[in-house]
């Protein structure tokens, strides 16, 4: 299963997601009025249990997350995750540091869903446009709890296309993660979309 995507397909996917993440960062820049640092995404095909371990949260860490499921030509979920403390700090930055902690907790859900909607849709829009895919995106949902509450799957041994991007706001010491986890059952359709994209680029370069 690990050889389902060729190196050139992995490179193409990395570039597509990198463009999407860049657009998401620009959107977030405008929301928080400061630069956002993002890592170049690394794309892997791993079992669900491995994807879970790669999310890098201890089992007792309380997580604030926005999840958005997608279906269509390929399906899965996108997750925007922060530790509870980083989530509150991001909300405080977004709102101008004018609210006490007890008020921030009340505003956290709506604020993070708004942030998640902007970031995840910037990524989705880029991928869908490049791959010319038909996808339905559900409304984002807010989840709070440990990693077992946030990342749920039907079987730990099933495979997923796993993409994780770390982003941070250095001025405020805020870190978060964006992960796209796609069911392997739709990988062949996804791979075909990537193959067409790669072929199109190669054909243009030859011309």
C-alpha positions in Angstrom: 0.0 0.0 0.0 2.9 2.4 0.7 3.9 2.5 -3.0 0.5 3.7 -4.2 1.8 7.2 -4.8 5.0 7.7 -6.9 7.7 10.2 -5.8 6.6 12.6 -8.5 3.0 12.4 -7.3 4.1 13.0 -3.7 6.0 16.0 -4.9 3.0 17.3 -6.8 0.7 16.9 -3.8 3.2 18.6 -1.5 3.3 21.6 -3.9 -0.5 21.8 -4.1 -0.9 21.6 -0.4 1.9 24.1 0.1 0.1 26.6 -2.1 -3.1 26.0 -0.1 -1.4 26.4 3.2 0.2 29.6 2.0 -3.2 31.0 1.1 -4.5 29.9 4.5 -1.5 31.7 6.2 -2.3 34.9 4.3 -5.9 34.7 5.4 -4.8 34.1 9.0 -2.3 37.0 8.8 -5.1 39.4 8.1 -7.1 38.0 11.0 -4.4 38.3 13.6 -2.3 41.1 12.1 1.0 39.3 12.3 3.1 36.9 10.3 2.3 33.2 10.5 5.0 30.6 10.1 4.2 27.3 8.4 6.1 24.1 7.7 6.2 22.5 4.3 3.7 19.7 4.5 4.9 16.1 4.6 2.7 13.6 2.9 2.6 9.9 3.9 0.4 6.8 3.6 0.2 5.3 7.1 -2.1 3.2 9.2 -4.7 5.2 11.2 -3.0 4.3 14.5 0.3 5.7 13.1 -1.4 8.9 11.9 -2.9 9.3 15.4 0.6 9.0 17.0 2.0 11.5 14.6 -0.4 14.2 15.8 2.0 14.8 18.6 -0.3 15.3 21.5 0.1 13.5 24.8 -2.9 11.4 25.8 -3.7 13.7 28.7 -3.4 17.0 26.7 -6.7 18.8 26.4 -7.1 19.8 22.8 -9.3 22.4 21.1 -10.0 21.3 17.6 -12.0 22.2 14.5 -12.9 19.3 12.3 -14.3 19.4 8.8 -15.3 16.3 6.9 -15.4 16.0 3.2 -16.9 13.5 0.8 -17.2 13.0 -3.0 -14.4 11.9 -5.3 -12.4 11.3 -2.2 -13.3 11.5 1.5 -11.9 12.0 4.9 -11.5 14.8 7.5 -9.4 17.9 8.1 -8.4 18.8 11.6 -7.2 22.1 13.0 -5.8 21.5 16.5 -4.4 23.4 19.4 -3.6 22.7 23.0 -6.3 24.3 25.1 -3.9 27.0 26.2 -2.8 27.8 22.7 -6.4 27.9 21.5 -7.3 30.5 24.1 -4.2 32.5 23.4 -5.1 32.6 19.7 -8.6 33.7 20.4 -7.2 36.4 22.7 -4.9 37.6 19.9 -7.7 37.5 17.4 -10.0 39.6 19.7 -7.3 42.1 20.6 -6.3 40.9 24.1 -9.3 42.7 25.6 -11.1 39.9 27.3 -10.4 38.1 30.6 -9.8 34.3 30.6 -13.3 33.4 31.7 -14.9 35.4 28.9 -12.4 33.9 26.4 -13.6 30.4 27.2 -17.2 31.4 26.2 -15.9 32.9 22.9 -13.4 30.2 22.1 -15.7 27.8 20.2 -17.1 30.4 17.8 -13.8 32.1 17.3 -11.9 28.9 16.5 -14.6 27.6 14.2 -14.3 30.9 12.3 -10.5 30.5 12.1 -10.8 26.9 11.1 -13.3 27.7 8.4 -11.0 30.3 6.9 -7.9 28.1 7.0 -9.4 24.7 6.0 -11.4 26.2 3.2 -8.4 28.0 1.8 -6.6 24.6 1.7 -9.6 22.7 0.3 -10.3 25.3 -2.4 -6.7 25.1 -3.7 -6.7 21.3 -3.8 -10.1 21.0 -5.4 -9.2 23.6 -8.1 -5.8 22.0 -9.0 -7.2 18.5 -9.1 -10.5 19.4 -10.7 -12.3 17.3 -8.2 -15.9 17.2 -7.0 -16.1 17.3 -3.2 -18.8 18.2 -0.7 -17.5 19.9 2.4 -19.5 19.7 5.7 -19.8 22.6 8.1 -16.9 22.8 10.6 -17.4 21.4 14.1 -15.7 22.3 17.3 -14.4 19.5 19.5 -12.7 19.7 22.8 -11.1 16.8 24.7 -8.0 14.5 24.5 -6.6 13.0 21.3 -9.1 10.0 21.5 -12.0 12.4 21.4 -10.6 14.5 18.6 -9.2 11.8 16.2 -11.8 9.1 15.7 -11.6 6.3 13.1 -13.4 3.0 12.4 -10.3 0.8 12.4 -6.8 1.5 13.6 -5.3 -0.8 11.0 -7.0 0.9 8.0 -4.7 3.2 5.9 -4.9 6.9 5.4 -3.2 9.5 3.3 -1.8 11.7 6.1 -0.7 15.3 5.8 0.4 17.5 8.7 1.4 21.1 8.7 2.7 22.9 11.8 2.0 26.6 12.0 2.9 29.1 14.6 2.6 32.8 15.6 6.1 33.4 16.9 5.3 36.8 18.5 2.7 35.1 20.8 4.3 31.6 21.1 1.2 30.0 19.7 1.5 26.6 17.9 -1.1 24.5 16.1 -1.4 21.7 13.6 -3.5 21.2 10.5 -4.0 17.6 9.4 -5.7 16.1 6.4 -6.6 12.5 6.9 -8.1 10.7 3.9 -9.6 7.3 3.8 -7.5 4.9 1.8 -10.7 3.6 0.1 -10.7 6.7 -2.0 -7.0 6.8 -2.6 -7.2 5.4 -6.1 -9.5 8.1 -7.3 -7.4 10.7 -5.5 -4.2 9.3 -7.1 -5.9 9.4 -10.6 -6.6 13.1 -10.1 -3.0 13.7 -9.1 -1.8 11.7 -12.1 -3.8 13.8 -14.4 -2.5 17.0 -12.8 1.1 15.8 -13.2 0.5 14.7 -16.8 -0.9 18.1 -17.6 2.1 19.9 -16.2 4.5 17.5 -18.0 2.6 18.0 -21.3 2.8 21.8 -20.9 6.5 21.7 -20.2 7.1 19.5 -23.3 5.1 21.9 -25.4 
